[in-house]
Amino acid sequence: MKITFAAGALLAALALSASPAAAREWQVKMLNKGSDGKLMVFEPAFLKVAPGDTVKFLATQKGHNAETVAGMTPAGGPTFKGKINEEIVIKFTQQGLYGYKCLPHVGMGMVGLIQVGNAANKPAATAAAAKLPGMGKKNMTGLLAQAR
């Protein structure tokens, strides 16, 4: 069988489109002061990623960790708890919202939210966010407003 150049190019394009997209690694910095001047932040605080992507939490400045907020992960999704000053990498395969915090600074508002695909668990995540202390509750409410 003879395959012309155009047919060969079409077959190659179809093979590539059938392959899953390459997963991406995102980075979140743990900071004492963000680029906007706010204290005790994750930057960026809100990420929307695709299933299969990873997020690397960078210990950019000392005294912080990243860990999930109880009740703010979808069923079957990973929970994590990094140590203080520890960089961690989390792979997200389950769709939904993942709330996370810096344990020593959650009351000061150091929280973040990752949306993987759809936000099907938003009602449960919103209920869990209401239990956060101080500025953590206020900041997480603002982040949840970004989830669609």
Secondary structure, DSSP 4 states (H G I P E B T S, - for coil): ----HHHHHHHHHHHHHHSPPPP-EEEEEEEEE-TTS-EEEEESSEEEE-TT-EEEEE--SSS---EEPTT-S-TT----BPPTT--EEEE--S-EEEEEE-GGGGGGT-EEEEEES--TTHHHHHHHHTTS-HHHHHHHHHHHTT--
